[in-house]
Amino acid sequence: MNKIITIAWNMIRRSLGSVKGVLIFILLPSVVVAGIISLTGGVGDGPATILYANMDKGAAGKHLLSELEQTGDYKFEQRRDEAALKEAAIGQEGAAGIWIPEGYSAALIAGQETKISIYELRASESSIIVKMKVNAIAGNMAEAAHAVAALSGGTAADQQAQFAAVLKQAEQHHVGSIRTDYDLYPRETLGVITGLTLMFLMTLVTSSVSLINDDRRGRTMMRMFSAPVRSYEIALGNFLGSFLVGIIQIIVVLSLGRWVLRYDYEMPMFLYFLVLAAFMLVSMGIASTVAGLIRNPRNAGMLNSLILIPTCMLGGCFWPISIMPDYMQKLANFTPQKWAIQAVDIAATGGGWNELWLPFAILGLMAAVLLTIGSTILRPNEAGISA
């Protein structure tokens, strides 16, 4: 056991014993993940800002804004005219801008074709939902205005008053609905943050393979093997050392996100830590296997294009697996990223160990199989090709 610990400590010292190592393995992932959290962590947490300019003097414009405000999903900011509204929308001062033209209420009662304009610089979830709600409310008002115009034979002022009374009554919402959606689904940004964290954790695979190849090229591994140290002890030592470096990286990233940036991971921190630690086990198993296969150190750079990036793409680190073709979704079952993200999704939706055992069991099985293969094919008595 002392031999394994000694090899592991040497791996940790070589990885984090220099300023370059701390920058690559600790600071860089922390800064990048912190930047992603800062950009996306607040999405969906607070009301979206909606700009508006209401030129209508009747009841329709006020009713539209009142109905949107009653949802509690938006924060409204008024602009003086259409030009100011367009300028604010271009400056991205809000998710969308609503322009209610002058005489909108009168046009509805008269049955004239009139539309509310929605200004947006880029399409977003908030702007699309606002557009849908505005169209729905405008359609209801048009039906109410048509009914008032058909049943009332008074003057235009009388029709305006009756129309206002109908809209006022509609705002009471005597008939409503009961919400049954309790947000039992993971936040979209959580998947992005988890995917990028997994990607940076897998960069340790390249580092571990490079260090093992350096030992093979410099015959350090051969000298260790000539001493009373077995092949599996060398593999376990390198495995444990890289795994502990990954644990340090996980702790720093999670601590920065939770207690510095105040990001809510929607699950207990220890559970999120366990998921990332299980994924790190598999990553180190991959490193052990690849290091046993590669003899030429120059081929270590091919890991990014052959293993890291493809598995991250298939595993759902960059986009949801559900949007991929069926055959790619089946291939994703062989990537550890898929099971790690699935475990996070289950935990974020309140799932217990009766559901979490499957992704954890698969990650553990992957790690055991890969580590066994890696220790078997490591062959520390052989030097590298360029030695």
Helices and strands as residue ranges (DSSP letters): H 2-16, H 19-22, I 23-27, H 28-40, E 48-54, H 59-70, E 74-78, H 82-90, E 96-100, H 104-110, E 117-119, H 125-151, H 156-170, H 188-217, H 220-226, H 231-255, I 256-260, H 269-293, G 297-302, H 303-303, I 304-308, H 309-315, G 321-323, H 326-332, H 336-348, H 353-377
